[in-house]
Amino acid sequence: MQVVGSLAYVGDGSSGLRIIDVSTPAAPAEVGSFDTTGWAAGVQVVAAWPMSRIMMMG
């Protein structure tokens, strides 16, 4: 998992990538997801939006 600003990028195993808005810690909300092939275990955000690359290790 990696937090960039108010977004947490979470490798969620066989469910792929989850993007969670954590700007309100008491009420985190999923704002996006991406179904990866295989297993998503680690996430590294390489650059800031809009030119971002997300690398998943697993």
C-alpha positions in Angstrom: 0.0 0.0 0.0 1.1 3.5 -0.7 -0.6 6.8 0.2 -0.2 9.8 -2.1 -2.0 12.9 -0.9 -5.4 11.8 0.1 -5.4 8.5 -1.9 -4.3 5.1 -0.7 -3.3 2.7 -3.5 -3.8 -0.9 -2.2 -2.8 -4.2 -3.7 -5.7 -6.4 -2.9 -4.6 -9.9 -3.8 -6.7 -11.5 -6.5 -9.1 -8.5 -6.5 -6.4 -6.3 -8.0 -5.8 -2.6 -7.3 -8.1 -0.6 -5.0 -7.9 3.2 -4.7 -9.2 4.6 -1.5 -9.9 8.2 -0.6 -8.5 8.6 3.0 -9.0 12.4 3.3 -11.5 11.6 6.1 -9.8 8.9 8.1 -13.0 7.9 10.0 -14.8 7.3 6.7 -12.4 6.0 4.0 -14.2 5.5 0.6 -13.2 3.4 -2.4 -13.0 5.8 -5.4 -11.6 3.4 -8.0 -10.3 -0.1 -8.8 -8.5 -2.0 -11.5 -8.8 -5.8 -11.9 -5.2 -7.0 -12.5 -4.3 -10.4 -13.9 -2.7 -12.5 -11.2 -2.0 -11.3 -7.7 -1.5 -7.7 -6.6 0.5 -7.6 -3.3 2.5 -4.4 -3.4 1.9 -1.0 -4.9 4.4 1.8 -5.8 3.2 5.1 -7.3 6.0 6.3 -9.4 4.7 9.8 -10.5 1.9 12.1 -9.5 -1.4 12.4 -11.3 -2.1 12.9 -14.3 1.1 11.3 -15.5 1.2 8.4 -13.1 2.5 4.9 -13.3 1.5 2.3 -10.7 3.7 -0.7 -10.3 2.5 -3.8 -8.5 4.7 -6.4 -7.1 3.6 -9.7 -6.0 
